[in-house]
Amino acid sequence: MSGFSVPAADGVPPRPGAGGPGAGGAGADAGADAAAGAGAGGRGPGAAPGGAPGGAPGTGPYRAPGTPVPQPFQWLRPSDPERKAPATGRTVLAAVLAGLLSSWLLIDGLGVNLLLCAAVVTVGAGAAARAAGRRPRVWTVLWSALALALLAVPALYEAGWPVLLSTVSAVGLASLALHGGRRWSGVLLALPGLLWQLVPGLVWGGRTLRGRRAGNRGQVVPVIKGALVAAVLLTVFGALFAGADAAMANVLESLVPSVDLGELPARVALFVLGLATALGFAHIAAGPRRWDRTAVRPGRARGRLEWALPLAALNLMFGAFVVLQAVVVLGGAGAILERTGMSRSEYARQGFWQLLVVTVLTLVVVALAKRWAPRGTEADRRLVRLLLGVLCLLTLVVVAAALGRMWFYVDASGLTSLRLWVLAVEIWLGVVFVLLIVAGLTPSAGWLPRAAVLSAVAAAAVYGLMGPDATVAEHNVARFERTGQIDLRNVRYLSADAVPALDRLPGDYRTCALNLVAFNLRADGSAPWYATSLAEARARAILAERPLPDHLSDGENACDRVGMSRDYAFEG
């Protein structure tokens, strides 16, 4: 199902020859010819001398007449769009504007500028969808709203990894919103769909412009003339207003980009990227591939004993682990620590990573087992649901044990960005297993692919919008205020998001924790408002009110005075 509805398009079967219903014609005739030619030792009419007796027609250096020639990328044919609307002038104009905004605004960094560029790209895609007669649906609106929420992360926070994760997730969601999809193939192939539309989108836009009639081209000339006249008027009157008022001069200076020939290659690259992205999304909106129609052959069903025996053995091992964890929770932890000689943090850290790997591998095992599960009778299907359901339930206990280990470790050693990230991933994996259990209990699991993607996107949005670096700093500072203990290595390399929390530390602790952030902010200089996150603006205001020493050595000396080792090896 596409992300937009198309009149007289939804439910249209794949085109003939694409492998779906209605595929026949030449392919069926070819099969009949091949069957006829396979008689009498496999040498039918037109078979080449030297053909292998009994060999299949069309094999070897010669091909029997009527045998279809294998086509490259044949698996893509069923997903071909029924029709592709041509690019309109509004779509191309929006794409050019997106390219210009990208080259102007994105050169200084990410912030509100990303939302502005995304808004123009959305206008272009909407114009292309309207020209194709498509209308938005509920899932289209949902995916689009989540994409906008993810694009708000760069405007709020400064940390690099959450910003990258949010931006990539937003692009994937926008592609899914335009493609649509219900099945696993439709959802998973739609997420990176923009990547293979960048070049076709440029060709599509260029072909449309070349094909426009002279009368249509004449409509563009007045727009260009009007834009040039507006630019001249704004330049003249802007210079006069800037000379008349200092505040107006500051506003115009922040809006007008500086001209630096050294930045020209980067600006050209950003223009091309913005133009290609806008046209790529518009190209999808004008006629998306129906990835749901991609044929995915089920795996060969294995025998009941061959399939169930290893899975039952794995369930027994998981059950033994669950029983052992129950013993530990009921009071055996102290004895285990005494017997192993480990500290609390060592025991927790050692166990968490193995349990995280176990969780991921179990997800792979469930997927492979489901593919090769016996499905011939109702008894087979009940056995599949039983064994996989028990495995998923036991895996939830493993997830809970892993989360308990990590929280045990955080309580002993403090929170870091890496620990917060893996906690979020482990929680999301637990949600996925809950969805698998619910899918096994319901008559139909057609909702599962979109629900799984929705859970992943919601996890990414919550992770980005919570401000991971700010959360890490707040946890460690609160722990210091409660216990007087803090590992400054956990907070010293955080981004400007952490400044409000770290500013509460006293004396040398504050200097040691904030010295690197302050140095980086001074080195980067002040970015324009559209490329500055809210967290960076807040950090600059705090450090301007309570400045730190200018030299990095002062921060190093402060770290020495509070007893932090010069060995900055980072622990996860």
Backbone hydrogen bonds, N-H to C=O, Kabsch-Sander energy under -0.5 kcal/mol:
donor,donor_aa,acceptor,acceptor_aa,energy
3,G,178,L,-0.6
5,S,135,R,-3.0
9,A,6,V,-2.1
10,D,6,V,-1.3
12,V,9,A,-2.2
18,A,15,R,-2.0
23,A,20,G,-2.1
24,G,22,G,-0.7
27,G,24,G,-1.8
29,D,25,G,-2.6
30,A,26,A,-2.8
31,G,27,G,-2.0
32,A,28,A,-2.2
33,D,29,D,-2.8
34,A,30,A,-2.7
35,A,31,G,-2.3
36,A,32,A,-2.5
37,G,33,D,-2.5
38,A,34,A,-0.7
38,A,35,A,-0.7
39,G,36,A,-1.1
42,G,38,A,-0.8
43,R,39,G,-1.0
43,R,40,A,-0.6
44,G,37,G,-0.7
44,G,42,G,-0.6
47,A,44,G,-2.1
51,G,48,A,-1.5
54,G,41,G,-3.0
55,G,52,A,-2.6
59,T,56,A,-1.4
67,T,64,A,-2.0
74,Q,71,Q,-1.0
76,L,73,F,-1.8
77,R,74,Q,-1.4
79,S,76,L,-1.2
80,D,77,R,-1.8
85,A,286,A,-2.0
92,V,88,T,-2.2
93,L,89,G,-2.6
94,A,90,R,-2.5
95,A,91,T,-2.1
96,V,92,V,-2.4
97,L,93,L,-2.4
98,A,94,A,-2.3
99,G,95,A,-2.1
100,L,96,V,-2.4
101,L,97,L,-2.7
102,S,98,A,-2.2
103,S,99,G,-2.3
104,W,100,L,-1.8
105,L,101,L,-3.4
106,L,101,L,-0.5
106,L,102,S,-1.6
108,D,105,L,-0.8
109,G,106,L,-1.0
113,N,530,Y,-2.3
114,L,111,G,-1.0
115,L,111,G,-0.6
115,L,112,V,-0.5
116,L,112,V,-1.9
117,C,113,N,-2.5
118,A,114,L,-2.2
119,A,115,L,-2.0
120,V,116,L,-1.6
121,V,117,C,-2.2
122,T,118,A,-2.3
123,V,119,A,-1.8
124,G,120,V,-2.0
125,A,121,V,-2.4
126,G,122,T,-2.6
127,A,123,V,-2.2
128,A,124,G,-1.9
129,A,125,A,-2.5
130,R,126,G,-2.4
131,A,127,A,-2.1
132,A,128,A,-1.3
133,G,130,R,-1.2
134,R,129,A,-2.7
135,R,5,S,-2.1
137,R,3,G,-1.1
141,V,137,R,-2.1
142,L,138,V,-2.3
143,W,139,W,-2.8
144,S,140,T,-2.2
145,A,141,V,-2.4
146,L,142,L,-2.2
147,A,143,W,-2.2
148,L,144,S,-2.1
149,A,145,A,-2.0
150,L,146,L,-2.2
151,L,147,A,-2.1
152,A,148,L,-0.8
152,A,149,A,-0.6
153,V,150,L,-1.4
156,L,152,A,-0.9
156,L,153,V,-1.1
157,Y,153,V,-2.9
163,V,159,A,-1.5
164,L,160,G,-2.5
165,L,161,W,-2.7
166,S,162,P,-2.5
167,T,163,V,-2.3
168,V,164,L,-2.5
169,S,165,L,-2.2
170,A,166,S,-2.2
171,V,167,T,-2.0
172,G,168,V,-2.2
173,L,169,S,-2.4
174,A,170,A,-2.3
175,S,171,V,-2.0
176,L,172,G,-2.2
177,A,173,L,-2.7
178,L,174,A,-1.6
179,H,175,S,-2.3
180,G,176,L,-3.1
181,G,1,M,-0.5
187,V,183,R,-2.5
188,L,184,W,-2.7
189,L,185,S,-1.8
190,A,186,G,-0.8
191,L,187,V,-1.3
193,G,190,A,-1.6
195,L,192,P,-1.5
196,W,192,P,-0.5
197,Q,194,L,-2.0
198,L,194,L,-0.7
198,L,195,L,-0.6
201,G,197,Q,-2.1
202,L,198,L,-1.5
203,V,199,V,-2.3
204,W,200,P,-2.7
205,G,201,G,-2.5
206,G,202,L,-2.6
207,R,203,V,-2.8
208,T,204,W,-1.8
209,L,205,G,-1.9
210,R,206,G,-2.3
211,G,207,R,-1.6
212,R,209,L,-1.0
217,R,213,R,-2.2
218,G,214,A,-1.9
219,Q,215,G,-0.7
219,Q,216,N,-0.9
220,V,216,N,-0.6
220,V,217,R,-0.9
221,V,217,R,-1.1
223,V,219,Q,-0.6
224,I,220,V,-2.2
225,K,221,V,-2.7
226,G,222,P,-2.8
227,A,223,V,-2.3
228,L,224,I,-2.3
229,V,225,K,-2.5
230,A,226,G,-2.4
231,A,227,A,-2.3
232,V,228,L,-2.2
233,L,229,V,-2.5
234,L,230,A,-2.7
235,T,231,A,-2.1
236,V,232,V,-2.4
237,F,233,L,-2.6
238,G,234,L,-2.0
239,A,235,T,-1.9
240,L,236,V,-1.8
241,F,237,F,-2.6
242,A,238,G,-2.4
243,G,239,A,-1.9
244,A,240,L,-1.3
245,D,241,F,-1.6
249,A,245,D,-1.8
250,N,246,A,-2.1
251,V,247,A,-2.0
252,L,248,M,-2.6
253,E,249,A,-2.2
254,S,250,N,-1.9
255,L,251,V,-1.2
256,V,252,L,-2.4
260,D,258,S,-0.8
263,E,260,D,-1.5
264,L,261,L,-1.1
267,R,263,E,-2.6
268,V,264,L,-2.5
269,A,265,P,-2.4
270,L,266,A,-2.3
271,F,267,R,-2.2
272,V,268,V,-2.5
273,L,269,A,-2.4
274,G,270,L,-2.7
275,L,271,F,-2.8
276,A,272,V,-2.9
277,T,273,L,-2.4
278,A,274,G,-2.3
279,L,275,L,-2.5
280,G,276,A,-2.3
281,F,277,T,-2.4
282,A,278,A,-2.2
283,H,279,L,-2.6
284,I,280,G,-1.8
285,A,281,F,-2.5
286,A,282,A,-2.0
287,G,284,I,-1.4
290,R,79,S,-2.2
291,W,289,R,-1.3
293,R,290,R,-2.1
294,T,291,W,-1.9
297,R,295,A,-0.5
302,R,372,W,-2.1
307,W,303,G,-2.1
308,A,304,R,-3.0
309,L,305,L,-2.0
311,L,307,W,-0.9
312,A,308,A,-2.8
313,A,309,L,-2.1
314,L,310,P,-2.1
315,N,311,L,-2.1
316,L,312,A,-2.0
317,M,313,A,-1.9
318,F,314,L,-2.3
319,G,315,N,-2.5
320,A,316,L,-2.2
321,F,317,M,-1.9
322,V,318,F,-2.3
323,V,319,G,-2.3
324,L,320,A,-2.1
325,Q,321,F,-2.4
326,A,322,V,-1.9
327,V,323,V,-1.9
328,V,324,L,-2.2
329,V,325,Q,-2.6
330,L,326,A,-1.9
331,G,328,V,-1.4
332,G,327,V,-1.6
333,A,328,V,-1.1
336,I,332,G,-2.0
337,L,333,A,-2.4
338,E,334,G,-2.2
339,R,335,A,-2.4
340,T,336,I,-2.4
341,G,337,L,-1.8
342,M,337,L,-0.6
347,Y,343,S,-2.4
348,A,344,R,-2.1
349,R,345,S,-2.8
350,Q,346,E,-2.5
351,G,347,Y,-1.6
352,F,348,A,-2.0
353,W,349,R,-1.1
354,Q,350,Q,-0.8
355,L,351,G,-2.1
356,L,352,F,-2.4
357,V,353,W,-2.1
358,V,354,Q,-2.4
359,T,355,L,-2.2
360,V,356,L,-2.1
361,L,357,V,-2.9
362,T,358,V,-2.2
363,L,359,T,-1.6
364,V,360,V,-1.6
365,V,361,L,-2.6
366,V,362,T,-2.6
367,A,363,L,-2.0
368,L,364,V,-2.5
369,A,365,V,-3.0
370,K,366,V,-2.4
371,R,367,A,-1.5
372,W,368,L,-1.8
373,A,370,K,-0.6
381,R,377,T,-1.9
382,R,378,E,-2.2
383,L,379,A,-2.1
384,V,380,D,-2.2
385,R,381,R,-2.2
386,L,382,R,-2.3
387,L,383,L,-2.6
388,L,384,V,-2.3
389,G,385,R,-1.9
390,V,386,L,-2.4
391,L,387,L,-2.1
392,C,388,L,-2.3
393,L,389,G,-2.4
394,L,390,V,-2.6
395,T,391,L,-2.0
396,L,392,C,-1.6
397,V,393,L,-1.1
398,V,394,L,-1.7
399,V,395,T,-2.7
400,A,396,L,-2.4
401,A,397,V,-2.5
402,A,398,V,-2.6
403,L,399,V,-2.6
404,G,400,A,-2.3
405,R,401,A,-2.6
406,M,402,A,-2.4
407,W,403,L,-2.5
408,F,404,G,-2.2
409,Y,405,R,-2.2
410,V,406,M,-2.8
411,D,407,W,-2.4
412,A,408,F,-1.2
413,S,409,Y,-2.6
414,G,410,V,-2.7
420,L,416,T,-2.2
421,W,417,S,-2.2
422,V,418,L,-2.5
423,L,419,R,-1.9
424,A,420,L,-2.1
425,V,421,W,-2.2
426,E,422,V,-2.5
427,I,423,L,-2.3
428,W,424,A,-2.2
429,L,425,V,-2.4
430,G,426,E,-2.0
431,V,427,I,-1.9
432,V,428,W,-2.2
433,F,429,L,-2.1
434,V,430,G,-1.9
435,L,431,V,-2.3
436,L,432,V,-2.1
437,I,433,F,-2.2
438,V,434,V,-2.4
439,A,435,L,-2.5
440,G,436,L,-1.8
441,L,437,I,-1.0
441,L,438,V,-0.6
442,T,438,V,-0.9
448,L,445,A,-1.5
451,A,447,W,-2.1
452,A,448,L,-2.7
453,V,449,P,-2.1
454,L,450,R,-2.6
455,S,451,A,-2.3
456,A,452,A,-2.0
457,V,453,V,-2.7
458,A,454,L,-2.6
459,A,455,S,-2.2
460,A,456,A,-2.3
461,A,457,V,-2.7
462,V,458,A,-2.6
463,Y,459,A,-2.6
464,G,460,A,-2.4
465,L,461,A,-2.9
466,M,462,V,-1.6
467,G,464,G,-1.0
471,T,467,G,-2.5
472,V,468,P,-2.6
473,A,469,D,-2.4
474,E,470,A,-2.5
475,H,471,T,-2.3
476,N,472,V,-2.2
477,V,473,A,-2.6
478,A,474,E,-2.4
479,R,475,H,-2.1
480,F,476,N,-2.0
481,E,477,V,-2.7
482,R,478,A,-1.5
483,T,479,R,-2.9
484,G,480,F,-2.4
485,Q,479,R,-0.6
488,L,486,I,-0.9
490,N,487,D,-2.1
491,V,488,L,-1.1
492,R,488,L,-2.3
494,L,491,V,-1.4
498,A,495,S,-1.8
499,V,496,A,-1.3
502,L,498,A,-2.5
503,D,499,V,-2.1
504,R,501,A,-1.6
505,L,502,L,-1.7
509,Y,506,P,-1.4
510,R,506,P,-1.1
511,T,507,G,-2.0
512,C,508,D,-2.8
513,A,509,Y,-2.3
514,L,510,R,-2.3
515,N,511,T,-1.4
518,A,514,L,-2.7
519,F,515,N,-2.2
520,N,516,L,-2.4
521,L,517,V,-2.2
522,R,518,A,-2.1
523,A,519,F,-2.2
524,D,520,N,-2.3
525,G,521,L,-1.3
527,A,525,G,-0.6
531,A,528,P,-1.3
532,T,529,W,-1.1
534,L,155,A,-2.1
535,A,156,L,-1.3
537,A,533,S,-2.1
538,R,534,L,-2.2
539,A,535,A,-2.4
540,R,536,E,-2.5
541,A,537,A,-1.8
542,I,538,R,-2.1
543,L,539,A,-2.6
544,A,540,R,-1.9
545,E,541,A,-1.7
546,R,542,I,-2.4
554,D,551,H,-0.7
555,G,551,H,-0.9
556,E,552,L,-2.1
557,N,553,S,-2.5
558,A,554,D,-2.0
559,C,555,G,-2.1
560,D,556,E,-2.0
561,R,557,N,-2.1
562,V,558,A,-1.4
563,G,560,D,-1.3
564,M,559,C,-2.7
568,Y,566,R,-1.0
